[in-house]
Amino acid sequence: MVKTIWIGDVQAGKYDDQEVELKGWIKRERGSNKMRFIVLRDSTGNIQCVVKKDALGEELFQEVKNVLIETSVIITGVVNADERADGGHELIATAFEIIGPVNPERPFPINKESLEAEDEDGEIMPGGSEFLLDNRHLYLRTSRMTSMLKLRSSAFGAIHNYFRNEDFIEYQAPNFVTGAVEGGSTLFEVPYFGRTAYLTQSWQLYAEAAMPALERLYTIAPSFRAEKSRTRRHLTEFWHAEMEMAWATNDEIMIHGEGVVRHVARTMLEEQEQELVSLDRDLDLIARYADSPYPRMRYDEAVEILQGKGVDVEWGQDLDYSKEKILTQDFDVPHFLTHYPKIAKPFYHRVDPDEDKYVLCHDLLAPEGYGEIIGGGERTWSEEEILARIDEEGTPREPYQFYIDTRSYGGVPHGGFGLGVDRVVSWLAGATHIREVIPFPRTSRRVTP
């Protein structure tokens, strides 16, 4: 029963006037007592199948009349090129086999009404209602979600491709850890054989341990943040693409941040143009993100711009999403925001040796209101500096002793970044909520299905 012919290939004109066997699921159906029009879908597209009673016989045709949406079937027929048909082709059925029927007492629950239901904020948003989130395992079959998952796949492939072409080595780190990277208040605590462990917030600390061995390394892995935020760009479990690089400055790290994001945008255009079109995405806009350089702006300039727009922000504050959204509203491409104040960043960010109230860091902010998609910078790399920074923050040394040791034995200048894969896909796909681009989103209010 191996599948050899795909609807996408039929719609591409590879089987005109040939008899083919198509395997898939019923998306829509309508018709009369003599003829049924069935839209068949598979992972590559849709095609209308014309099913006539004269061709199938009375008994089988009656079975076809009673099939429900999402029934899995095998339809054999002749491909007919017809510009009036959706996609340019239709299938004139000669045989019809029902594989997985749908119980008429429990019809497929995802329909037009449920897709237009309001989310918890009272807005109509694809995949936004609690009903659709409860039925996520079925909502995955919709054309919009299928497109999102294909874009997601291209993004993951592009990230791997970029780093491997740049001679980075893939490296994995543990998910059970004993210390924080982004702040203890967002750690998920896990009982661990009589001790307390935490789910990792980032691969970074363990990547820095391997940096003297591999020098250029990267990963794509899940990270966990116990944030109760209900913004449209936060998840408690998300996918992180991270890199670490020896002998590198903040500027050199930003080159790779820009490079990988532009490569993801370019790959989506090359591999998933039709999916972007189906989501009403402007291809010229994605091309701009792929081809244009990303400007750089210092934190101080960003604060001045925000204050000029009437935003209540003080120097030294971290810029949250509400401020990023205002700052980026006039951006036509992503911008790097560099040189945050030392008081706003954790101990591992290296203090600027020329201006010690700043650290050598960067965020990459996406336009269209999406905000931060990358956070990174140079690391505090000497033993003396890392101890001073840890003590200055009042952070206990013990959980980070292994991290301190990496500086005690031949520390070198280095840096890296973390890229939120889900955020990048959400931005490039034009999604209204980050949970649209992950199969089973995890938030502060949802851990099922």
N, C-alpha and C positions, 0 to 999 in steps of 0.2 A: 504493500500500500504506500510505497514511497511516492511523494509528490514530485512531479517533474515539470509541471507547467504552472506558471504563475500569472495571475490576472494582469499584473503590471506589464509583463511581456506581451500578453495578448493585446492590451491597449497600445503598446508600442508598435504594433503592426507586424509582429514576427510570425503570426499564424493565420494571416488572412486566407479565407476560403478553405481552411483546413479543419478537420474534425479533431477536437481536443477534449480532454477530460479535466474538468476544473473541480478543485476541492476547496470548500470554504464554508461560510456561515451566511444565513439569510439576513440581509440588512433591512429590506423592505419588500413588500409584495402587494399586488393589486391585480384586478382583472375581472373576467366574466366566467360564465359557465363553460366556455369553449377555449379560452385562452387566458394564461396567467403571465404577468410580467414580474419577474423576481430579480431583485438586485442582490447579486452575490458579492460578498467581500472576502478578501484574505488580507494578509499583512502588506500586500503590495498595491492594493487598489480595489475598485469596484467595477462591476460590469452588469449590464442588464441582460437577463436571460429570458427569451421568449419561449414559453412552454405551451404547446397546443395539444388539445385532447386527442386530435386525430393521430398525432405522432406517438403518444404514450399509451393510448387505450383508456377506456372508461375507468377501470379500477385504480390504476396508478394515478390518473389525473385527479380522481377524488381525494387521494392521499395528498397530492400536491396542493390542492385547494385548502386543505386543513393545516398545512404546516405553519408554524409560528416563527416570529422573529428570533434569531439566534439558533435555530435548528441547523445542525451541521449536515451537509449534503455533498454528494458527488454528482455533478451534472456534466453529461457528455453532449456535445453538439458541434455545429459548424460555425466558425467565426465569420461574421458578416461586417465588413467595413461600412459604416453609415455615419456621416457627419452629424446627423440629427441626434444620434445616441450620445449619452454622457460618456465622454472619453473617446468618442469616435468609433466605437465598435460595440456589437452586441453578439450574443450567442443564441443560435437557433437550436433548441434542445432536441436531442434524439433519444436520450435516456436520462433517468432521474433516480437517484438512490438516496434514501434518508438514512443517515448514519446515527446521529444523536438527536432524538426528538426532544421537544420542550413540552413539559406537562401543561395542558391547557388550564389546569387549576392554579398554576403558578407561572403565569406569563412573565417574560423578561421585564423587569421593573423600570429599566432606564428608558424613558420616553421624552417626548417634547415637553410635557408639563414638568417633569422632574428636572430637566435641563434648564428650565427657565425659573426654577424656584429661587427664592431669596436665600442669601447666606445669613450667618448669624448677625451680621451688621446691617441687614435690611437691604442689601444690594443684590442685584442679579449678577452672578459671576459664574463662569464655567467651572463646574466641579465644586462650587462653593457651599451648597446647602448641606446641612447635616445628613440628609437622606443620601445624597450622593457620596458623602464621605463614609457613611455606614456601609454603602454598597460599592466601595472602591474596587473590590475584586471584579465587579461587573462593569463599572464605569471605565476601566482600562480598555474595554473593547470599542469605545466610541472613537470616531475618526479624529477628533481633536486630541484625545489622550494618546492615540497611536502616533500622531504627528509629533507630539511632545517627546515621546519616548525615543523616536527615531533621531530627533535633534539631540537629545541627551546622549545617545549612543555615539553620534558623530563628535560631540564635544569630548567625551572620554577618549575616543580614538585619536583625536587631534592633539590632546594634551600628551598622551603617550608618544605620539609621533614627533612632536616638537622636541621634547626632552631627549629622546633617544637620538634624534638627528643632531642634537647639540652635545652628544657624548655624555649625557647624564646616565647614572646607573640607578635602576629602580631598587628601593630599599624599604623594608617594612619595620614598623615599630610596634610595641605592645599597646593593647587597648586598656589593660589594667595598669594604673599608675598610682603613685603615692603623693604627687605634688601637682600644683596648679600651674598653668601657663598664662591663662587670661584672668585669673582672679578666683579665689576660693569660693565666692558666693555662687558661682555657676557650675560647681562640680556635682556630678551625680555620685552619691556615696553608695558603695557596694560592699556587703559583708563578704569577707574573704578568709575563710577558715579560721575564724576567731580574731581576725584583724580587720581593719578598715582599708579598703582600696577605693579607687575612683575610676570612672570611665574617662578616657583621655579627652582633653580639649584640643590637642594638637600633637602632631608627630615631632615637633620642632626639637625639644630637648634631647630626645633620643637620636634624632638625625645629627645633631651637633656632635654627639658622641662618636658617630661613625664617619663624620666629615674628615678627620685626619687619615682615615683608611681609604675612603672612596673619592674624596675631594669634590666631586660633582654628583649629587644624588637627588632623587625625587620620589614621591609617592602619590598615589590616589587612594584615599582610605576614608572611612567614616570618622567623624569627630562628634563630640557630645557636649552640649551646653545646657545647663539647667536654668535657662532663662524663661521667665514667665511672660516675656514680651509677646504681644499679639499683633505685631506689625505684619505686613504682607511680605516680609523678606526674612523671617526668622523661623527656624526649625530647631527642635531639640536634638535631632540626629541629622547631620548633613554630611555631604561628601566634600572632602578637602583635597585639593591638589597642592602639594607643598614641595619646595625645593630648598636645598642648602648648597652653598658653593664656597670653597676655600679661596683665599687670596682675592677677595672681591670687595668692592666698595658699594655703598648705597646706590650710586649712579649705575654701576655695572649690574646690580641686581634688578634695577628698574628696566634695563634693556631687555632682560628675559621676561619680566612681567608683561611688558608691552608686546614682546614677540609672541608669547603663548596666547594672549587674548586675541591678537590679530590673526593668528593661525587658526584659532577656533572659529572665528567669524568667516574666514576664507573657506575653511573646510565645510562649514554649514552651507555656504553658497554653492559649493561644487557638488556636494553629496545630497543635499536635501532642499534643493530649490523649490520643488513642488510642495513640500511640506510647509515651507515658509510662506508660499503663495496661499496655501489653503488656510493659513492662520492670518491672512491679510497683512502680512509683514512687507514693508517697503524694501525691496531688494537693493535699491540704490543706497538706502540708509545702512544696510548691513555691509555693503561694499565700502562705504565710507569708513566704517569701523575697522574693516580689514586692511585698508590701504593708507589711511591717514596717520601721521605721527601724533602721539599723545603729548600735549603740552604739560609743563610742570609749574606748580605754584607752591609757594611757601605758606605755612600755616598762618603767619602774620598777615599776609595779603588776603587770605581767605576770611580771617576775622574782620578785616577792614571792609571787605565786600559785604559781608553779612550785616555788620553794623550800619553800613550805608543803606541797606535795604530795610532797616528798622528792626532787625532781629536782636533780641536780648541775649547777647553772648559776651562773656568776659574772657580776656586773654588767660590761657592756662586750662580752660575747659576742653574736654574732649568734645568733638563735634558729633552729636548723635544724628540719627537718620533724619529728623525733622529739619535740622540745619543743613545736612548734606543735600536734601531735596531742593531747598531754596538755592543753595550755592550752585547746583548743577543745572538749574532750570534753563540757563542760557548756553550751556555747553552743547556743541554739535558733535563732539567726540569725547571719549574718556580723558580725564585729567589726573595727573599725579599730584597729590598733596603731600608736601615734604616738611621736615624739620618741625615736628611737634615739640612743645615744651617738655622738658624732662619730667615735670611733675604730673604729666598726663599719661606717661607710658611706663610699663613694667621695667624691672631691673635689667633684663637681658638686652634692652636697646642701648646701643653705644652712645655715650655722650659725645657731642661734637667737640673735638679738641680745640676748635677755633672760637666756639661760642658755647660755653658750658651750661647755659640754661636751656639748650635744645638737644635733641637726640637725632641721630642719623637714621631716619625712618621714612616710610612712605605709605600712603593709602592710594589705591587707584579707584577713582569715583566714576561710575558709569552715568551717562546722561539719561534723559527721559524719566527722571525721578527714581532711578534704581539705586543710586548711592554706591557705597563701598563694595567692591568685588575682590580686592586684593589688599592685604596688609602685610608689610614686611620692612626690612631694613638691615643695617649692619648690627652685628651682635657685640656685646661687651666681651672682648676676647682675652684680656690679660687677667691673671689671677688676682692681682692687686685691685683692679677696677671692679671685677665681679663681686669680690668680697665687700668692697666699699658700698656698692649699689645695693646688695642684699641687706647689709646692715642698715643702710640709710632708710630703706623701706620698712625695716622691722620684720623682715621675713626670716623664719628659722632656717638655719643652714643645713640641718640634717637631711631633709628630704631631697636636697639638691647637691649632696656631696659628690655624687657621680658626675654631675654637671660641672661642678667646680674643678674636679680632677682633670677634666678635658683641657682646662686652662693651665693646670700645674705641670703638664707634660707636653710642652711644645705647642702652646696656643698660637694661633695665627689669625690675622684679620679675615673675617668671613661674614657671610650674611645669607639671607633667604627670605622667602615669603610664603604666605598661605593664600590660596585662591579658592573662593567658594564656588564650586562647580555648579551647584543648583542655582546660585544667584546669577552666574554668567548665562546659563541656559535660559533662565527666566527673562533676563534682559534681552538677549538676542531673539528669543521667541516672541517677545512682546506680551508675556503672560501677565495677568492681573494679580496673581498671587503665586508665591514660590511653591506652594503645595501642588500647583498644576503640573510641575515638571519633574516630580518624583513619584514613583509608583505608589508607595504607601507612606504618606507624610506622617511624621511624628512631631507633635506640638505639645505645649503644656497641658492641653485639654484632650489629647487624643493619642491612644496607643493601640487602637484596633481599627480595622481588621489587620 
